Amino acid sequence: MRFTIYMLKSIFCLFVLFSVGLQAQIDFIYNPKRVPNTYRSEQNPYYWGNREGVRDWQQDVHYSIEVELDTTRNVLVGKQQVAYWNNSPDSLQQLYFNVPPSLPNSQSFVVKDVKMVKANGLLQVDYQLEQSSLRVDLSSEVVAKSFVVLELKFETPIETFSYQTSALQVVEDPIGSFYKIGNWYPKLAVYDAKNAWNSYPYLNLKSEGNFGTYDVQIKTPKSHTVIAGAHLQNKTYENNHAIHSFHSENVNDFAFVCGPNLSMIKGNYQKSKLLIVALDNRLEHWEASLETIKQSLNLMEDVFGRYAFEKLVVVDAYDSSTFPMMCMASGHSGSNQALLVYQVCRQWFFSMMSPKDPSSTYLYEGLCLYLTDKLLAQIDPNYNEFIKEELFRQFRSQGGLSNGFNYHYPEFKNLDNYGIGQKNSWKYFADSFVLMYQLEYVLGKKAFRSILKKYFLERNFQVNSWEDFVEYVNRKHGDLDCFFDLWMNGRKSLNYTVESVNLYQNSSDTYKITLKRKGEVHLPINVHIKSSSNERFNFYIPSCQESKVDSDVTVLNRWESYGNHHKDYVFVVRIPDGIKSIDLNVGGQLFVVDEAADVEWRIEN
């Protein structure tokens, strides 16, 4: 559609244009908590352009949004300017935005106006809104190493609470109601060297997006408390309304909650402020949750490094959505501690590691579930590994590796087939979880943790994909294509057995052990031998080009096997007290699909 553009007169817009223009010349003192925008400052340790050896360019954004909550119609009325830095080598004629999905039986998201802003006025553009994607055709290209500023006016309807996974709803309670506001404004899609525009729809669960800066003014009734995943700059009043101004940097999204009956529990984690937000009548249930949140953050820092933000808000929002500095949770320590831990882990990832496309789910969900399982085992003496047991069961009951990830990949692009409770969602979660345990098995625990920490140190505050992670593991550890190919494309069986155990050349303490690969898939194998005096001996048989770094593991010769070739593997070991048992699947990490396989051998055999 085409329309007539008038000259821009807003002082606010002029300030934005002026500051955006200066940004290319003046390097403000870096302060992510206060205006002006210092995201691109040379002092910003999280800006991708300040890192040595960075492998991929990233696009930068600066959102300046004014939004009013219309509580009569339950609609957000907004105007936003977005400055977009094209750091790619390409010239862009179109820009793509993800917009909130249309709601069933409700008014749909509406784009009121789109303008391309230049220092000499406003230029005409065309735009097309289709389902949850907005394409803007520019009147002139955004050439490489330049920026453009767009202005958009929009209205976003807010749904009355009906299903758990929506981040944009009115939550009703006997004592009142409050608004949770996520996935609510037009957000620029990711543009990268491999896929060009990744214009996937909002999935109501994640914070896909470019990193940059948000300046947001929120106008609500004066009686409302407003809490956002950002830093409050000031609060002013206009008739019966309050206007809250927020600023945040190094973020890929913005979410907030508001309502007249919200209360808070305050705490601290190192240099970060912790806030738990809930309705007045529910806050007492969250008292014990503060410590769980701290323990969750501590595990994430142990595995990946420092939490980068100075704020974390956890909202009792009957939800499971995560945003920068804000986690909309539906479980607390008293009711569902596992869900709370899981949501805090997800918040860490989706704040600091923006997923590039839906395939990234395999990386993020798998790691979040893996870490939730590990953390619960540490903090809860009554934890009985129910997460692990259930996801193992789901993995096996749905055929294990009968289909690789790529088999289901197209379904990620369909909003109707994604999400908790939706088609095949359990398979996504189970496969992702099993994948991480299997990768830990292949690499060894120490090597696995080392890979994770180094990867996230190199790739944080950048958009990431599953392919980025695979490439990094192969680059740093060695060629694991055979392993990853199994998970992405495998429709083969995985099955090993302990074929025989015999004394070697009439020795009393040296054994010749034969293993057999009965399945089609060949992977590295961990061999755990227990002596008659219960002393443990750990061995590792590499395949491809992997090697262990765990200090308590003895690396044996490589087992090179493919198809029907070299299905047997023989090795000789000395066990002074004699062998009591041999186990190829300690902790169930080998995930043998055929549960009748002889992965364990005992002296009784």
N, C-alpha and C positions, 0 to 999 in steps of 0.2 A: 504494500500500500504506500501511497505517496501523499505528502501533505506540505503545507506552507509553513516555513520556519520564521519566527520573529527574533529580533535582537535580544540577547540575554542581558538583563538588567540587575540581576541579583548580586549584591555585594559579596555574599558567600561564594558564589560561583567565580567571581573575579578574583577573590583571594585564593581559591583553589588553583585557578589558572596561573596566577602569579607565582604561587609557591611551587607548582609543578615545573614551570619554566626555570625558576631559580635552581631547582633540584639538580639540573644538569651542570650548574656552575658552582654552587655553594655546597660545601659538605658540612651540614649542621652537626653540632655536638650530639653524639649518639645518646638517645634516651628513649627506650621503647615504651615508657609509661606516660609520656607527655607529648603534646603537639610541639613543634611541627613533625612532619614525617621524616624520620631518619633511617628508614629501612635500608636504603641504598648507600648509607654512610660507610666510609672506609673503616670506621671503628666498629661496625656491627659484626660480631664474630659468627653470626648465623647466616649472613648473606652469602649466597652461593658464589658471587663474583669475587669475594675476598679470600677464597680458599685456593691454596696451591694445588695444582694437579687436577682441578675439577674437570670432569670428563664430559659433562653435558651442560649446555646453556639452559637457563630457565627464564620464563617470562615473568615480569613483575607487575603488580597491580596496586592501586591506591583507590579504595572506595570511600566516597564521602556521601553519606546517606542521611536524609531527613525523613522520618517516618512518624505517622500519627496513628495511634490505635483508636479506631472507631468502635466503642463498646456497644453501641446501639445496633450496628449492622454486623459486628464481629468481622471487621475488615481492616487490613493495614493499608493505609494510603501513603505512598512513598514517592520520593524523588531522589535519584542517586546520580552522582557523577563518578565515573570510573576512569582513572588514568591508566593506560595500558602501555607498558614498555615492550617493544618488539625487539628482544635480544637475539632473535634467530637470524640466520642469513637470508631469510625469505622476505619478500614483499607480500603483504596481506591485503586482499581486496575485500574480504569478508571477515567478520567476527562472529563467533557463536557463543550464546549464553545458554546455560541450563536454567530453567525456570521451574517454579513449584508445579507439581503435577495437578491436573484437574481433579476435583473432588466429585465423587458420585453424588447425584441428587443435590448439587450445590452450585453456586456461582463459581465460574472458573477464574483462574488468574487472568488479569487483563493488563496489556501493555497500552498505556495511554498515549505515549509519545516517545520518540527516539530522535536525538539530535547528535550530530558530531560537532564538537565545540573546537573552535580555533581562536587564536588571539585576535583575529579580525572579525569575529562574529560567529554565526551558526551556519552550517552548510547542510544542504538537503541530503538525506539518505533514504534508502528503502529498507524495509524490514519485513520479515515474514515469521509469524508465530505458528508453529506446528506442534501440537501436543505439548511436550515439555522441553522443546528446543526453540530458541529464538535466533534467527539468522539476520545479521545486519550487513547490508551491502553498502559499502562506503563510497562516497563520491570521488575520493582519491585514495591511493594506496598508502598503507603504513609501511614505509620502506624499512629495511634493516637498520637497526641501531637508532630508531626514532620512537616517538610515543604519540598516542592519540588520546583525546579526552572525549568521552561520550556522556550525554545526559539522557536518562531514562525516567519516565514517570509510569507508575504502575499501581495496581490495586491487587492485593492478595487476600482471598477469603480465608477465614480460620474455621476449621471444622470443630463441631462439638464432639467431645471425647467419644470414640466408638471402638477404636482398636489400638493395641498397645504400641505398635511400632511407629506411629506417626509422631514426628517432632513438632508439628504445627497444629495445636489443638487448644480448645478451652477445656480445662479439667474441672469437672463439677464435683462438689463435695457437700455434705449436709451443712457445713458451716459457711459455705461460700464457694467461690470458684477462682481459678487463676489461669493465666495464659502462659503456655510454653511456646516459644517462637524460635523455630529452627527451620532451615530450608525455605526461606520466606521471600527472597529477593532474587532478581536476575543475577546470576553469577557466571563470570566468564569461564568457558570451558578451557581445558588444558590443550595447548598446542605444543607438539614435540617433534623431534626430527624423524621418528619412526612412523608414527601414525597420523601426522598432521593434527587435525582437530579431533579431540576425544570428546565428542559432544553426546556423552551418555546422559540419561535422565537422572534427576534426583532419585535416590533409592531409599530416602527416609532414614538411612542408617549411617551415612558416612559424610565426610567432609572433603570430597574430592575438590581440588581447586589449586590455583596458583597462590604462592606465598606473597605477602606484601603487608599493606597497612589498611586499617579501617578507622574512619572517624564517623561515628554514628550518633545522631540526635534523636531521642525517642520521646515523643509527646504522649502522655497518658493522663487519665483523670488524676487529680491531686491526691486522692486517697490511696493510690497504688504504690506499693514498694516495687522498685525495678532493680533487678540484679542481672548483670551481663558477664559474659566471659571476656571482659576487657577492663580497662582502668577508668574509673569515673573522673572526669575533668571538672565538671561543675553541674549545679542544679539550679534552675531558674523557674519562676512561676508566671503563668499567663492565664488570667481569669481563674477558672476552676481546673486548670491543667498544670502539670509539672513537666519540665523538659530536662531530661538527663542527657548529658554529653559524655560519650565514651571514646577512648582512643586505645588502639592495640597495634602492635607491630610483630613481624615474624609469624603471622597467622594466615590461615587459608580459609577462614570462615568467621561468622559472627552469629551468636545466638543469645537470647535473653529470656527471662521469665518475669512476669509482673502480676500483681494482684493485691487486694486490700488486706488479706489475712495471712500473709507470709511472715515467717519468723526465721531466725538464723542461729546456728551454733558456730562459734568461731574457734579456730585453732591455728597452729603453725606447723609447717614442715620445713626445717632448715630456713631458707630465706623466703619461703612461699607462704602466703596466707591461705588458709583453708576455710571454706564456708560450706556448711550444710544448710540447705534451704528447704523448708517444708511448711505446709499449712499448720496453723497453731495447734490443732488437735492431734497432729501426727509427729510433732517434733521430738517428743519424749522417746519415741521408738528408735531414734537415731543417735542417742547419746553414746552408745558403745561403738558406733560406726567410725568415729573419728580415728581411733587407733588402727582399725582395719585399713582405712584409707592410707594412713602413714606407712603401714607395713607393705601395702601394695606398691606405693611409690618407691619405697626403699628397695624392693626386689627389682623393679624396673631400672632403677639407677645402677644396681649391682650388675645387671645384665647388659645394659645399653649405655649408661652414662647419665650425666646430670639432667634433671628436669629443668627445662630452659625458662619456664615462666615463673613469675612471682605471685601467682594466684591460681587457685583451683576451686571451682564451685561445683558441688554435688547437689543435685536437685531431686527431691522425692517427687518424681514427675510421672509415675506409672508408665515408664518408658524405658527404652534401651538405646538412646541416641547419644552420640559423643561429638563434641565441638571443641575448638581451642579454649582451654581454661574452663570448660564447662562440661559436665557429665550429667545427662538426664537418666536417672537410675530408677529401677522399680523394685530393688531389693536392698534391705539393710541388714546389719549384723544379726538382728533379732529374728528376721524372717527368712532371709535368703542371702547369707554371707557370700556364697559362691558367685551369685549374680553381681553383687556389689564389686567384688574383686575383679571379675571379668570386665565390668564396665570401666573401672579405673584403668585397667591395662589397655583397653581399647582407646580410652581418652588420650593416653600417653602416645599411642601410635598415630592416631588420626590428627593429633595436634602437631606432631613433629615429623611425621612421615606421610605426606599426602599421597594416597593411592592414585595412580595415573588412570587406571581403567578398572572395570569390574573383575578382571582376572587377578588383580592384586589381592582379592579376597583370600585366595589360597595361602598367600604369605601372611597377611595380617590376622585373619581369623585363626589360622593354625597356630601362630605364635601366641596369640592372646589366650587361647584355650590351653596350650601347653604351659604357659606361665601361671595361669589360674590354678591348674592342677598342682604345679610345683609349690605355689605359695600356700595353698590350703593345707598341703602336707606339712608345711612349716609352722603355721599359726594355729591350726585346729587339731588338738590331740584326738578328736573323735572323727576326723576325716577318714573315710573308708574308700577313697579313690573312686567314688561313684561317677565322677566325670569320665575318668579313664575307662572304667568298666563299661559305661553306657556307650561311649563313642567307639570303643573297640567292638562292642556288640553290633552297633549300627554299621560299622565298616564291613564286618564279616557277613552280616545278614543281607547286605545289599550287593554282595558279590565281590567284595574286596577290590582288587585291581582289574576286575573284569572289563572295566572301561576306564580309560585315562581321563584326565581333567579336560582335555580338548574336546572330548565327546560331549560334555555338558556346557562347554564355553558359550555357545550361542544363547543359551537360556539366561545368561547373565545380562544380556542386552534387552531382555523382556521384563519390564517391571512387574508384570503379573506373576512371573515365575520365580521371583526372588524374595527372600526375606524369611524371617522366622515363621514357621507354620505354613509356608508356601511350598509349592511343588519342589521336591528333591532337596530342600534346604538342609535336612539332616545329613544327606550324603555330602554336601559341600563341607559342613562342619566336621563330620567324621573323617572324610578324606584328608582335609587340611590338618587336622590334629594328628592323625596317623603319620602323615608325611613328616611332620616335625620330629616325632619320636623316631621314625625310621632314619632321618638324616642325622639325628644324635647318635643313633646306633652305628651308622656308617662312619661318621667322623670321630666318634668318641666324645664324651661329655665335655672335656676341657677344650678340645679343638672346636666343638660346636659352639660353646659359649664365646670362645675367642673370635670365631667368624662373625657371630651376631654383633658383638660389641664393635668390632672394626668396621663392619658394614654400616651400622647405624651412625657411627662417628663420621664416616665418609659421606653418607647419603642423607643425613637429616636435613630438614628444611628444604627438601627438593621433592618433586613429584617422582614417584617410584612405581615400578611395575614388577610383576613376577619375573619377567625376563631379565630385569636389572639385577635381581638377587641371584638368579642362576648364573649370569655372566660373572658376577663378583665371586661367587663360590668357586667357579672353575678357574678364575684368574688367580685367586689367592691360594687355593688348596690343591689344585690339580684337576685333571679332566674327570668330571663326574657326569658326563653326558649320558652314560649308560644308566645311571641312577635316575636322572631327571626325565629321561625319555620314557622310562618305565611308568613314571607317575603321570606324565602328560599324555602319552599315547598308548599305554600298555593295555593290552587285552590278553595278558598271559598269566600263567599260574606261577606262584612262588612256593617252593617246597624243597626243603633240605632234610636230610636224615643222617644220623650216626650209623654208618653201615657196619663197622666192626671195631673192636678194641682187643688187641693182642699184645702179649709180652714180646719184646723185640730181641731176637737172637739170644734166647734163653736168659735174658737179664731178669732180675727180680724187681727192678724199679724203673725200667725204661719201656715205653709203650709205643706200638705202631697203631695209629688211629686212622681209619678210613671214613671219609665223609662222602656222601653222594648227593648230587643235585638231581632231584626227580622232576622239578618243575622246569618251565621254559625260561624263567628269569634268573639271571646270575647277578648276585650282589656280594659285597664284602660280608664276611661272617665273623662274629664274635664267638669264641669258644671259651666257656667257663668250666674249669675242671676243679672239682673238690676232692681233696685227698681223704684217706681213711681217718686222719686226725682233724678233718674239717678245715684244713688250710686251703685257701683259694688260689688258683693259678689262672690268669687271664691272658688269652691269646687272641690275635687278630689276623685274619687271612684277607689281604687286600685283593681287590679286582680292579680293573682299569688302571688308574695311576694313583690311587689314594694311599695314604699312610697315616698311621696313628701317631698322636703326640702325647697321649695319656701316659704318665710315668709308670703306672702299674700294669701296663699292657706290653706283652712281648709280641713283636710283629714277625709273622712267619712269611715264607715265600709266597709270592703272588699266585693266585689261582686264576689262570687264564682259561676261560671256558666260554663256549658259544654253541647254541643249538645242540646238536648231538655230540659235539666234540668235548673231550676232557670232562666228563660228568663226574669222575671220581677224583678225590684229592687225598693224598696220603702224607702224613707228617709224623715225626718221631719226637716224643718229649720224655723227659725224666721227671717222675713224680715219686719222691723218696718213700713216702708212706703208702704208696699204692693208690689207685684211682677208686674213689667211691661213686662219683657221678660225673657226667659230662652234659652240659646244657648249652644249646645253641640259641636259646630264646629267653634268657633271663629278663624278667619284667615284661615279657610279651612283645618286645620291640621288633622282633623279626616279622611279625604279622603273617605267619604262615596261613594261607587261605585254607589249605587242607588240614583241619584240626587233628586228623588221624596220623599226621606225619610224625616220624620218630625223631623229634628234635631234642629229646632228652634220653640219655643212656644211664642206667644205674647198674651197680655191681650185681644186682639180682638177675640182670639179663643173662 
